[in-house]
Amino acid sequence: MSMMNGLGRQDIDFNQIWETIAQQVYLLLTGMNTVSAMSLYEDVYKLCIAQPQPYCEPLYENIKKFFEQHVDRILLIILDTKSDTISEYLKQWKLFHTGCELCNKVIFRYLNNNWINKKIMDKKFGHPPDIYEIQTLGLMIWKERLFFKIKDRVLKCVEILIQKDRDGELVQHQFISQFMESLIKLDSVDKDRALYLNEYEFSYLENTKQFYSRESIAFISSSGVSSYMKKAEARIEEEHHRSQKYLNSTSHDKLRRLLDSILIEKHKELLQSECINYLKDEKLDEIHHMYKLLSRIEGGLAPVLETVQNYIQHVGFEAIKSIPDKNNPDPKVYVETLLKIYLQFSSIIKKSFNNDVSFITVLDLACHKIFNQNHITKNTTKSPELLAKYCDMLLKKGNKQHEEVELEEKLGQIIVLFKYVDDKDVFQKFYSKMLSRRLINASSVSDDIEKYMITGLKQACGFEYTSKFQRMFNDITISTETNEEFKNYLNNNNLSIVDFSILVLTSGSWSLHSQTSSFIVPQELTTCITTFQQYYQNQHQGRKLNWLHHLCKAEVKSSYLKKPFEFHVTNFQLGILLIFNTQDTVTLDEITKFTNLNENELSRTIQSLIEAKLLLAKKNPDSATQEYSLNGSYTNKRLKVKVSSSLQKETPTQTEETYKGIDEDRKLYLQASIVRIMKARKSMNHVSLIQEVIEHSRARFQPNIPMIKKCIEQLIEKEYITRAEGESDKYLYQS
C-alpha cells in the first residue's frame, strides 16, 4: 500500500503514536514541561484519518482511561497531604483544568470537531453512547473519581478558612475564591449535579446563620443595643465584601436576606423600642444606625414612623403650651416656636433618616396637627392669622434683624409652614390687609422681598391666590406715574397747591378697612383734592374716585415751639391740629363741628394726640366742659416725629370685621362650588354633594357642614337647585 505525504491519509502504528501523545499530555497535566501542541495536534490528526479504518474511537477510549488513571494518582497525592489539603487540591486542580483546556482547544480539537461532535449529535437523535468533548470528559472524571471522595475534607478546610476570616485572622483569601470557582466550572459540565449550590452555598449560608445567631445574642447581652447596631452594620458590610470574593453573584441576595433575618429581624422589637429614647436624648448617630438597619427589612420602619410622628407632636404641643398669653399670643413667639420645631425635626430627618420620603411625610403630618390643633388655635383659625402678622413684622421697614439673604431664607421657611395651614383663606385675608398697609404707608423693606414672598405663595397655592397682591403692586406703579403726570399738569398750568401725592387704588383689589366715620376735609387740603379730581376725571372719564381719608397721612410743621418739629400724622389728626392755627383752646364740641368725626373715631384720635404729648386736656372750671390746647413745652430728641403709628395698629373691631369678611367670602365660595358641581352632575344626593364640596374647598379652607347646608338652602331659595320630588335627600340642577 502506498504512503501519503504530509497530513494525508496513511497507514500508521496506533500504539506508538498514542504512547507519544500520552507522555506529552502527562507532562502537560503535571506542569513538568512545555510541550509542542502543534506536533501533538498532527499526531491526533493522523490517528483520526488513518487507513483503512480511522482510530477515533480507540483514541477516545485511551484518553478516557488516561484521565481516569491520572485523576486516581492525583487523589492519592491529595490524600497523602497531612495539613494543607485545600492548597494541594487547588494546585492539582489548576494543573488539571488548564491541561484539559489545552487538550480540548488544541491537541484534540480535530477529534472534538470531526468525531465527538458527530456522536453527540447522533445522541440527540436517539443514539445513546456517552461521548463528551475532551474537556467535559476530563472534568466529569475529576468530579466522579476525585471530588466526591474528598469533598467533605476540602469543604471543611474552606469552612475553617471562612471562620478564621470572620474572626479577623489573616487567611489565604484566594483559596476560598478559587475553590468556589472550581465548583462552578465542575457544574458547567453536568447541570444535574449542582455542586456549588448543594455543597458550597448551602454550607456557607448554614455556617453564616449559626455564627451570627450566636454572636448577635451574645453581643446584645454584653454591649447593649447602641453598640450592637454599629456591630451589625459593620458585620453586614464585611459580609457584603466577603460575598464578592467567596460567592457567586446568584448567592448575594440569599446572603443579604439571611443576614437581615438573623441580625435585624430577630432583634427588631428591641431596636424599635429604643427609638423614643434616642429621640429624647438627641442621639442622632444611633437613630441613623437604627434607620439603616430597620430599612433593610420589610415593615421594619413602620413602628419607628409612628414613634417619630407622636414624638414630634408631643414636643410641638408642649412647646406651644409654654407660650404666654394663649388668648393673645405674640405672633413672633408663636411662629418662631413652630419654626424651631420644624427646623429641629427637619434636620433630624435629613441627618438621621437620609431625608427618607416616609419620614418627611410623617413630619408634614405632625406639623400639620401641631399647627392647626394646638391648645392656642384648636377650633379657631388663629394660626394663619398669627403667621400673616409675623410676615408683616418681617416685611416692614425697621426690621433690622435680618439681611436680605437671611430674610429670603426666613420667608422660605415661612412658606413651608404656610403649606401646613388648613385655612389658607384666613392667611390670605390678613396678609392682603397688611400688604395693603405696607404699600400705602410705603413701609415695606423692599419691593423685591415683597415679590419674593408673593412668588412663594403663588407656587404653593396658584396664581389666583396671589392675583390681588399683584394688582396692588400694579396700582402702586401706576400711581407713581400718575403723580408725575399730575405735577407736570400743575407746572404747565401755573397752579400752586400744597405738596401733594396720591395713590389711586382699584376697587376690589385692596383689602382695606372701611371708613367708619364721616370727615370734613380741612380747608388747606380742599384745593388739592378738587384740583386732582378735576384732572383725573378729565384723564379717565367714567371713573369715580372715593376718598379714603382714614388712610391718608400728612406732614405738618410746628412754629409754636423752640424747635421746628415735623409731625407725621393721619388726616384725622391733621384736621384737629389745624384748628389750633386760629384758636388756642378748643372744646370737644368745636372739634366735632370742625371735623365731623363720630364719637368713637374722635375719641381715638384725640387720645392719640394726648398720648403723643402734643395736646393737653383740661376741664373748664366755669363750664365744666372738656377743653384741649397745644402743649407749648413739648420736647423730643427727634425733629421728625411719627404721631400716626398708634392709629395705624389694627384694632379688635377691625380684626372682627376681617373675620366677618372671611365668613362672607367662604359662603360665596361654597355657593359657587355647589353650583359648579351640580351643573356638571345634574343630580346628586345630599351626602355625596357635601363630600364633594368639602373636597373642592379643602385646598382653601376646612368648611364646616352646617355652613354647607346653609349655602344649599340659600341656593334652593335662589332657584339654582331644587329638591327632587319624593326624595328629600336628592338635589337637581336648575338650568
FIGU-138219 format. One record per residue: x, y, z of N, C-alpha, C in turn; residue in one letter. Coordinates in steps of 0.2 Angstrom, whole numbers, plus 5000, padded with zeros to 4 digits. Example, Ala and Ser with C-alpha at 12.3 -4.5 7.8 and 13.67 -1.06 7.14 Angstrom:
506649725039506249785039506649845039a/506449895035506849955036506450005039s/
END
This chain:
500449945000500050005000500450065000m/500350114996500750174995500650215001s/501150255003501050305009500950375006m/500550415010500450485008500850535012m/501150585008501550635012501150685016n/501450715020501150765024500550745029g/500050775029499450755033498950725030l/499050695024498550655020498450585024g/497950545022497850485025498450435024r/498550395029499150355029499150295034q/499450245032499450195037499950205043d/499750195049500150215055500150165060i/500550175065500650125071500250165077d/499650145078499250175083499550175090f/499850125092500150115099500750165100n/501150165095501750205095501550285096q/501050305091500850375092500550385098i/500150345100499750355107500250365113w/500750325112501250325118501550395118e/501750425112502050485112501550545115t/500850535112500350585115500250575122i/500250515125500150505132500650535136a/501350525134501850555138501850635138q/501750665132501650735132501150765135q/500550735135499950755139500050755146v/500450695149500550695156501050745158y/501550765154501950825156501550885156l/501050895151500650955151500250955158l/499950905160499450905165499850905172l/500450895172500850895178501250955179t/501250995173501651055173502351045173g/502650995171503350975172503751005166m/503451015161503751035155503351065150n/503551105145503151135140503151085134t/502651075130502551035125502451065119v/502551035113502351065107501651045105s/501151085106500451075105500351065098a/500651095093500551085086500751015084m/501350995086501550925085501050875087s/500850885093500350835096499650835091l/499450895089498850905085498950865079y/499550865076499750825070499650755071e/499850725077499850655079499150635079d/498750675083498050665083497650665076v/497850705072497550715066497750645062y/498350625062498550565059498050505061k/497950505067497550445070496850445068l/496650505067495850515065495750505058c/496250515054496150505046496550435044i/496750395049497150335047496750285042a/497150255038496850205033497050135036q/496650085035495950085031495450105036p/495550115043495050125047495350185052q/495050245053495250295057495250265065p/495650295069495750275076495350315081y/494850345079494450395083494250365089c/493850315089493550285095494150255099e/494650215097495150195101495550255105p/495650305101495950365104495550395109l/494850395108494450425114494450385120y/494450315119494450275125495150275128e/495650285125496350285128496350355132n/496050405129496050475133495650465139i/495150435139494750425145495050385150k/495350325148495750285153496350325156k/496650365151497250405154497050455159f/496450495158496250545163496050505169f/495750445169495550415175496150395179e/496650365176497250345179497550405182q/497650465178497950525181497550555187h/496950555186496550585192496650535198v/496650475197496750425203497350445206d/497950455203498550475205498550535209r/498150585206498150655210497750645217i/497250605217496850585223497350565228l/497750515227498250485232498750545234l/498950585230499350645232499050685237i/498350705235498050755240497850715246i/497750655246497550615252498150615257l/498750605254499350605257499550665261d/499250725259499450785262499150785269t/499650805274499450805281499050865283k/499250925281498950985284498651035279s/498951035273498751095269498351065263d/497751025265497350995259497151035254t/496851095256496551145251497051165247i/497651185249498151215245498351165239s/498451095241498651045237498151035232e/497451035234496951025230496851075224y/496951135226496951195221497551195217l/498051175219498651165215498551115209k/498351055211498251005207497651015202q/497151055205496551075201496751115195w/497151165197497351215192497751185186k/498251135188498651105183498151065178l/497751025181497250985178496851025173f/496551075176496051115172496351145166h/496951175168497251215162497451165157t/497751105159497951055154497351035150g/496751025153496150995150495951055144c/495951115146495851165142496251165135e/496851155136497351155131497251095126l/497151035130496950975126496350985122c/495851015125495151025121495251075115n/495551125116495551185111496051175106k/496651135108497151125103497351055101v/497551015106497850955105497350905102i/496750905105496250855102495650895099f/495850955096495250995093494950955087r/495450925083495150885077494650835079y/494850795084494450745087493750765089l/493850825093493150855095492750875089n/493050905084492650935079492350885074n/492750835073492550785067492250715070n/492350705076492050635078491650645084w/491950675089491550685096490850725094i/490950785091490350825090489850785086n/490050745081489550705077489250655081k/489650615086489250575090488750605095k/488950665097488550705102487850725098i/487950745092487350755088486950695087m/487250635086486850565085486550555091d/486850575097486550555104485850595104k/485850665102485250705102484750675098k/484850635093484350605088484250535090f/484350515097484150445099484750395100g/485350415098485850365099486250375105h/486350325110486450335117487150345119p/487750335115488350325118488550395122p/488950375128489150435132489850455129d/489750505125490350535122490350615124i/490950635126490950705128491550745125y/491550805124492150845122492650835127e/493250835125493850815129493850855136i/493750915136493750955142493250935147q/492650925144492050905148492150835151t/492450785147492650725149493150725155l/493650765155494150775160493850795166g/493450845166493050875172492650825175l/492250785171491750735174492150685178m/492750665175493150615178493450645185i/493650705185493850735191493350735196w/492750755194492150765199492050695202k/491950645197491750575200492250535204e/492850535201493350495204493850535209r/493750595210494150635215493750675219l/493350725217493050775221492550735226f/492150695224491650665228491950625234f/492550605233492950565238493250605243k/493350665242493750705247493350775248i/492750775246492350845246492250865254k/492150815258492050835265492650865268d/493250835266493850855269494050925266r/493950945260494151005257493551065259v/492951045259492451085262492551115269l/492751065273492951085280493551135280k/494051125276494551165275494351235274c/493951245269493651305267493251335272v/492851295276492451325281492851355287e/493451325288493951345293494251415291i/494351415285494651475282494151535283l/493551525281493051575281492951595288i/492951545293492851565300493451605303q/494051585301494651625303494551695300k/494351705294494251775291493751815295d/493251785297492651815301492951835308r/493451795310493751805317494251855317d/494451885310494951935310495651905309g/495751845308496351815306496551825299e/497251825298497451835291497451765288l/497051755282497051695278497151705271v/497251645268497351655260496651655257q/496451725256495851735253495751695246h/496251695242496251665236496051595236q/496251555241496051485241495251475241f/494951515245494251515245493951535239i/494151585236493851605229494051555224s/494651525224494751485219494351415219q/494251395226493851335227493151345224f/492851405226492251415224492151415216m/492651445213492651455205492751385202e/493151335206493251275203492551235203s/492151245208491451205209491051235203l/491051295202490651325196490851295190i/491451285189491751255182491551185182k/491551145188491351075188490651075186l/490251125189489451125187489351135180d/489751165177489651185170489651125165s/489951065167489951015163489350965165v/489050975170488450925172487950965176d/487450985172486951035175486450995180k/486450925181486050895185486450895192d/487050905193487450905199487650975201r/487251005205487451075207487851075213a/488551065212489051065217489051125221l/489051185217489151245220488551265225y/487951245222487351265226487251215232l/487251155231487151105236487651095241n/488251095239488851085243489151145246e/489251195242489651255244489151305247y/488651335243488251385245487851365251e/487551305251487151285257487651285264f/488251255263488651255269488851325271s/488951375266489151435268488651475271y/488051475269487451505272487251475279l/487351415279487151375286487651395291e/488251395289488851425294488751495296n/488551535291488451605292487851615297t/487351575296486751585301486951565308k/487251515309487451485315487951535319q/488451565315488951605318488551675320f/488151705316487851765318487351765323y/486951705323486451695328486751695335s/487351655336487651655342487951725344r/488351755339488651815340488151875342e/487651885338487151935339486851935346s/486651875348486351875355486851885361i/487451865360487951875365488151945365a/488251975359488452045359487952095362f/487252085360486752125363486752125371i/486852065373486852055381487452085384s/488052085381488652115384488752185383s/488452215377488652285375488052325374s/487452305374486852345373486752365366g/486152395365485852405358486252445354v/486452505357486852555353487452525350s/487852495354488452455351488352405346s/487752365348487552315343487452335336y/487052395336486852425329487552435325m/488052465328488652485325488952415323k/488952365327489252305326488952265320k/488252265320487852235315487952275308a/488052335308488152375302488852355299e/489352345304490052335302490052255299a/489652215302489652145300489352135293r/488752175292488452175286488952195280i/489252245282489752275277490252225275e/490552195281491052145280490852085275e/490252065277489952005273489852025266e/489652085265489552105258490252105254h/490752125257491352125253491652055253h/491452015258491651945258491351905252r/490651925252490251885247490551905240s/490751965239491051975232491651935230q/491951905235492551865234492351795234k/491951775239491851705241491251675238y/490751715235490151685232490051705225l/489651665222489451685215488851735216n/488751775211488351835211487551805212s/487451745210486751715212486651705219t/487151705223487051695230487051765234s/487151815231487251885235486551895239h/486051895235485351915238485151865244d/485351805243485151755248485551765254k/486151785254486551805260486351865263l/486151915259485851985261485251965265r/484751925263484151915266484351875273r/484751825272484951795278485251835284l/485651885282485951925287485451975290l/485051995285484452045288484052005293d/483851945291483451905296483751895303s/484451875303484751855309484951915313i/485251965309485552025313485052075314l/484452085310483952135311483252115313i/483052065309482352045310482252015317e/482651975319482651945326482651985332k/482952045331483052095336482652165335h/482252165330481952225328481552265333k/481152225337480752255343481252285347e/481752265349482252295354482552355351l/482752355344482952415341482452465340l/481852445339481252495338481052525345q/481152495350480952515357481452575359s/482052575356482552625358482452685355e/482052685350481952745346481752805350c/481252805354481052855358481552885363i/481952845365482552865370483052905366n/483252875360483652915356483452985354y/482752985352482453055351482553105356l/482353075362482353125368483053145370k/483553095369484253115371484653145365d/484253155359484553185353485153145351e/485153085351485753035349485653025341k/485853075337485753065330486053015327l/486752995329487052945326486752875327d/486452865333486152805335485552795331e/485152855330484552855326484752835319i/485252855316485452845309485652775309h/486052745313486152675313485552625313h/485052645318484452615318484052615312m/484052675309483652685302484052635297y/484652645296485052605291484852525292k/484852505298484652435299483952415297l/483552455301482752435300482552445293l/482852495289482552505282482752445278s/483152395280483352335276482852285276r/482352285281481852235282481152265281i/480752225278480052245276479652255283e/479352315283478952335289479352355295g/480052365294480452375300480452445302g/480252495298480152565300479552585302l/478952545301478352565302478252595310a/478452555315478352575322478852635323p/479352645319479852705320479452765318v/479152755312478752815309478252835314l/477852795317477352815322477652845328e/478252815330478552845336478852915335t/479152925329479352995327478753045326v/478253025323477653065322477353085329q/477253045334477053055340477453095344n/478153085344478653125347478653195345y/478653205338478653275336478053315338i/477453285338476853315340476853335348q/477153285352477153295359477653355360h/478253355357478653415358478353475356v/478053475350477753535347477153565352g/476753515354476153545359476453565365f/476953535368477253565374477553625373e/477953635367478253705366477753755365a/477153745362476653795361476353815368i/476253755373475953775379476353815383k/477053825382477453865386477453935384s/477053955378476954025376476554055380i/476754115383476254155387475754185384p/475154205388474554235385474254205379d/474054145380473754105375473154135371k/472854185375472254215371472454265366n/473054295368473354345363474054345362n/474354285359475054275359475454315354p/476054325356476454365352476554335345d/476454355339476554325333477254295332p/477754345334478454325333478654265338k/478454265344478554205348478254145346v/477554145344477154095341477454055335y/477654105330477854075324478554045324v/478954085328479654055329479753995333e/479253985337479153925341479053865336t/478553875332478353825327478953815322l/479253865320479853865315480453825318l/480553835325481053805328480953725328k/480353705330480153635330480253605323i/479953645318480053615311480753605309y/481153655310481853655308482253605312l/482053595319482453545323482353475320q/481653455318481553395316481653385309f/481653435305481853435298482653415298s/483053445302483753425302483853355305s/483453335309483553265312483353215306i/482853225302482653185297483153185291i/483453245290483953245285484653205287k/484853215293485453185296485353115297k/484853095301484753035304484352985299s/483853015295483452965291483552975284f/484153005282484353015275483753055271n/483453095274482853135270482353085267n/482253025270481852975268481153005267d/480852995261480153025260479653005265v/479652945268479152925273479252965279s/479852985281479953025287479753095286f/479853125280479653195278478953195278i/478553145276477853145276477653145283t/477953105288477753105295477853175298v/478453205296478553275299477953315296l/477753315290477253355287476553345291d/476453275293475853265296475853295303l/476453285307476453305314476453385314a/476753415309476753495309476053515307c/475753485303475053505301474653505307h/474653445311474253445318474453495323k/475153505324475353555328475153625326i/475153635320474953705318474253715318f/473853665317473153685317472753655323n/473053615327472653585333473053595339q/473453645340473753665347473253695351n/473453705358472953725363472853805362h/473253835358473053915356472553915350i/472653875345472253885339471653825339t/471653785343471153725342470453765341k/470053735336469453755335469353835333n/469953865331469953935329470453935322t/470453995320470954005314471454055316t/471754045322472254095324472954085321k/473054015319473754005316473854045310s/473454045305473554085299473654165300p/473154185305473154255307473854275310e/474154235315474754245318475354245313l/475254195308475854185303475854245298l/475254275297475254335292475554395296a/475354405303475654455307476354455307k/476654395308477354385308477654405302y/477354385296477654405290477654485289c/477154515292477154585292477654615296d/477854585301478454605305479054605302m/479154545298479754535294479854585288l/479254605285479254635279479254715280l/479154735286479054805287479754845288k/479854905286480454945287480554945295k/481154945297481354945304481554875306g/481454825302481654755304482354755302n/482754765307483554775306483854705308k/483454655310483754595312484054555307q/483754565301483954515295484254555289h/484854525287485054555280484554525275e/484654545268484154525263484154455262e/484754425262484854355260484554315266v/484654335272484354295278483654305278e/483354365276482654375276482354335271l/482654325265482354275260482354205263e/482854185266482954115269482354105274e/482254165278481754155284481054155280k/480954195275480254195271480154125268l/480754095266480654025263480453975268g/480653985274480453945280479753955281q/479554015281478854035282478354005277i/478554005271478153975265478053895267i/478553865270478553795272477953785277v/477953835282477453825287476753845284l/476753885280476153905277475853845273f/476253805271475953745267475553695272k/475653705279475353665284474653695286y/474553765284473953795286473353765283v/472853755287472153725284471753785281d/471753835284471353895282471753945279d/471953935273472353975269472054045267k/471354035267470954105265471054155271d/471154125277471254175283471854205282v/472454165281473054195279473054245274f/472754235268472654275263472354345264q/471854335268471454405270471854445274k/472154415280472554455284473254485281f/473554435276474154455273473954515268y/473354505265473154565260473054625263s/472754625269472654695273473354725275k/473754685277474454705280474854725274m/474854695268475154715262474954785260l/474254785260473954855259474254915263s/474254895269474554955274475254965272r/475654915271476354925270476454965263r/476054945258476154985252475855055252l/475355065256475055135257475555175261i/475855145266476255185270476955185268n/477155155262477755145260478255115265a/478055065269478455045274478754975273s/478754955267479054885265479754885265s/480054835267480854835267481054845260v/480754805255480954825248480454785244s/480354815238479854785233480054715231d/480754705231481054635229480854585234d/480954605240480754555245480054535245i/479654595245478854585244478754535238e/479054545233478854505227479154435228k/479654425231479954355233479454315237y/479154355242478654315246478054295242m/477854345238477254335234477354275229i/477954265226478154215222478054145225t/478354145232478254085236477554065237g/477154115238476454095240476054075233l/476254105227475954085221476154015219k/476853995221477053925220476653875224q/476453895230476153855235475353845233a/475053905231474353905230474053925223c/474553935219474253955212474254035211g/474154045205474054115203473554155206f/472954125206472354155208472354185215e/472754145219472854155226473154225227y/473654245223474054305224473854355219t/473354345215473254395209473054465212s/472754465218472554535221473254565223k/473654525226474354555228474654595222f/474654555216475054585210474654645208q/474054645208473654705206473754765211r/473954755217474154805222474754845219m/475254795218475854825215475854865209f/475354845204475254875198474954945200n/474454945205474155015206474755065209d/475155035213475755075216476155105210i/476355065205476755085199476355135195t/475755125194475355175190475255235194i/475155235201475055295205475755335204s/476355305204476955345204476955385197t/476755355192476655385185476155445185e/475655425189475055475189475355545193t/475655535198475955585202476455635198n/476855595194477255635189476955675184e/476455645181476055675176475655735179e/475355725186474955775189475455845190f/476055825193476555885194476655925188k/476755885182476855915176476255965174n/475655935175475055975174475056035178y/475256035184475256095189475756145186l/476256125184476856165182476656205175n/476356165171476156185164475556235165n/475156235170474556275171474656325176n/475356335179475556385184475056375190n/474856315192474456305198474956295204l/474756315210475156305216474756285221s/474856225224474556195229475056165234i/474756145240475156105245475556045242v/476156035244476555975241476055915242d/475955875237475355835237475555775233f/475455715236475455655231474855605233s/474755565228474055525228474255455226i/473855405229473855335227473155325225l/473055305218472455285215472355205216v/471955185220471855115221471255085218l/471355025214470754995211470354965216t/469654985215469154955220469154875219s/469154845224469154765224469754735224g/470354775223470954735223471354745230s/471054795234471354805240470954785246w/471254755251470954735257471054795262s/470554835262470554895267469954895271l/470154925277469554935282469154995280h/468554985280468055035278468155095282s/467955155280468055215284467355215288q/467555225295466955215300466655285302t/466955335299466655405301466755455295s/466255495295466255555290466855595292s/467055645288467655685289467555745285f/467655805288467655875284468455885283i/468555885276469255895274469455975276v/470055975279470256045281470356095275p/470156155276470156205271470856205267q/471356195271472056195267472156135262e/471756085263471856025258471256025253l/470756065253470156065249470456075242t/470856125241471056145234471456085231t/471856055235472255995232471755945229c/471255925233470855875232470455895225i/470155955225469755975220470155975213t/470756005214471156005208471355945205t/471555895209471755825207471055795204f/470555805207469955765205469755795198q/469755855197469655885190470155855185q/470755855187471255825182471155755181y/471055715186470955645185470355625181y/469855655182469155645178469255665171q/469655715170469755735163470155685159n/470655655163471055595160470755535159q/470255515164469955455164469155465165h/468855475160468155495160467755425162q/467255435167466855375169467055345175g/467655365177467955335184467755385189r/467555345195467355385201467855375206k/468055435210468555425215468255435222l/468355385226468055385233468655395238n/468655455241469255475245469255435252w/469855405253469855365260470355405265l/469955455268470355495272470655465278h/470355405280470555375286471255345285h/471455335278472155305277472655365275l/472355425274472855475272473355495277c/473955525275474455545280474655615278k/474955655283475155725281475755735285a/476155785283476755805287476655885289e/476655895295476455965297477055995302v/477256055300477756085304477556125310k/477856125315477656175321478056235320s/477756295322478056355323477956385329s/477656355334477556375341478056355346y/478456315344478956285349479656305348l/480156295352480856315352481156285346k/480956225344481256185339480756175333k/480956175327480556165321480356095320p/479956065324479755995323479355985317f/479355925315478955905309478655835311e/477955845311477555785314477255755308f/477255685308476955645303476255615306h/475755645303475055625307474555605301v/474055575304473455555299473055615298t/472655605293472255665291471755685296n/471555635300471055655306471455695311f/472055675313472455715317472655785315q/472755785308472855845305472355895306l/471755865304471055905305471055935312g/471255905317471155935324471755985325i/472355965323472956015324472856075321l/472556075315472456135311471956185314l/471556165318471056205322471456255326i/472056235329472456275333472856335330f/472756335323473056395319472656455321n/472056455323471656505324471356515331t/471456465335471256475342471756435347q/471856465353472256425357471956365361d/471356375362470956325366470356305362t/470256235362469656215358469256165363v/468656165362468256115366468056055362t/467856005365467655945361467155955356l/466655995358466056015353466356045347d/466856095348467156135342467556085338e/467856035341468255985337467755945333i/467255925336466755885332466455925326t/466355995328466056035322466456045317k/467156055318467656065313467756005309f/467755945312468055885309467455835307t/466855845310466355795309466455725310n/466955705315467155635316466655615321l/466455545321466055515325466355515332n/465955495337466255495344466855445345e/466755385342467255335343467955355340n/467855375333468455405330468755465333e/468355505335468655575338468955555344l/468755515348469055495355469755465354s/469755415349470355385347470955435345r/470655475341471155525338471455575343t/470955605347471155655352471655615357i/471455555359471855515364472555505361q/472655495354473255485351473755545352s/473455605351473755665351473955685359l/473555665363473755675370474255625372i/474255565370474755515372475455535369e/475455575363476055595360476255665363a/475855685368476055745372476055815367k/475655805362475555865358474955915360l/474455875363473955915366473855905374l/473655955377473455945384472755955385l/472455915390471755915391471655945398a/471055985398470856015405470156025405k/469856035411469156045411469156125413k/468656155409468556225411468156235417n/468456265422468156275429467456305429p/467356355424466756385424466156345421d/466356315415465856275411465856205412s/466356185415466456105416466556065410a/466656105404466756075398467556055397t/467655995393468255975391468556025386q/469156045388469556095383470256065381e/470456075376471156055373471556115371y/472156105372472656155370473356125368s/473756165364474356135362474856135368l/475256095368475756085373476356125371n/476456185374476956235372477656215375g/477656165379478356145382478556075379s/478256055373478355995370479155985368y/479455935370480155915368480155845365t/480655835361480855775358481555775356n/481855715357482555715354482555715346k/482055695343482055695336481655755334r/481855785328481455835325480855815321l/480955745318480455715314480055665319k/479455675320479155635325478455605321v/478455535322477855495319477355495324k/476855535323476255535328475755485326v/475755465320475155425317475155355318s/475755325321475855255321475355225326s/475155255331474655225336474055215333s/473855255328473155245325473255195319l/473855175317473855135311473855055314q/473855045320473854975323473154955322k/473154885320472454855320472054845326e/471454865326471054865332470654805333t/470454785339470054715339469454725335p/469154785334468554795330468754775322t/469354795320469554785313469654715312q/469954675317470054605317469454565316t/468954595320468254555320467954575313e/468054635310467754645304468154605298e/468754585299469154545294468854475294t/468654445300468454385301467754375298y/467354435299466654435296466754435288k/467254465285467354465278467554395276g/467954365280468154295278467554245278i/467154255283466454215283466054225276d/466054295275465654305269465954275262e/466554285262466954255256466854185256d/466854145261466854075262466154055259r/465654095261464954075259464854085251k/465154135249465154145241465554095238l/466154075241466554015238466153955238y/465853935243465453875244464853875239l/464553925239463953935234464153925227q/464753955225465053945218465253875217a/465553845222465753775221465153725220s/464653735224464053695224463753705217i/463653765214463353775208463853735202v/464453745203464953715198464853635198r/464753605204464753535205464053515202i/463553545204462853525202462753535194m/463053585191463053605184463353545180k/463953515183464253455180463853395181a/463553385187463253315189462553315187r/462253375187461453375186461053355192k/461253305195460853275201461353245206s/461253255212461753225217461353215224m/461553165227461153155234461553205239n/461253215245461453265250462253245252h/462353185254462953165257463553175252v/463353145246463953155240464053225239s/463553265239463653335237464153375242l/463953355249464353385254465053365254i/465153295253465853275252466253305247q/465953315241466253345235466453415236e/465953455240466053525241466653525246v/466753485251467253485256467953475252i/467953425248468553405244468753465239e/468253505236468453555232468753615236h/468453625242468653685247469353665251s/469553605251470053585256470653625255r/470853645249471453675247471453745250a/470853775251470753845253470653855260r/470153815263469953815270469553745271f/469453735278469153675280468453695282q/467953685277467253705278466853665283p/466453695287466053655292465353645288n/465153585290464553555287463953605288i/463753635294463253675294463253735289p/463853765288463953815283463753795276m/463953735274463753705268463053695267i/462753665272461953655272461653725271k/461853775275461553845274461653865267k/462253855264462353885257461853845252c/461753775253461253735249460553765250i/460353785256459653815257459653885253e/460153925254460153985250460053975243q/460453925240460453915233459753885230l/459453855235458753825233458253885233i/458353935238457953995238458054035232e/458654035229458854075223458654035217k/458453975218458253935212458753915208e/459453905210459953875207459853795207y/459653775212459553705213458853685216i/458553625215457953615218458053545221t/457553525226457553455229457153415224r/457353355223456953305219456353285222a/455753285218455153265221455153195224e/454953195230454853125234455553105236g/456053135235456753125238457053185241e/456953185248457153245251457953255251s/458353195250459053205251459353205244d/458953225239459253225232459153295229k/459653325226459553395223459653385215y/459353435212459353435205459553505203l/459953515197460253575195459653605191y/459553675192459053715188459453745182q/459353725176459753765171459353825169s/
END
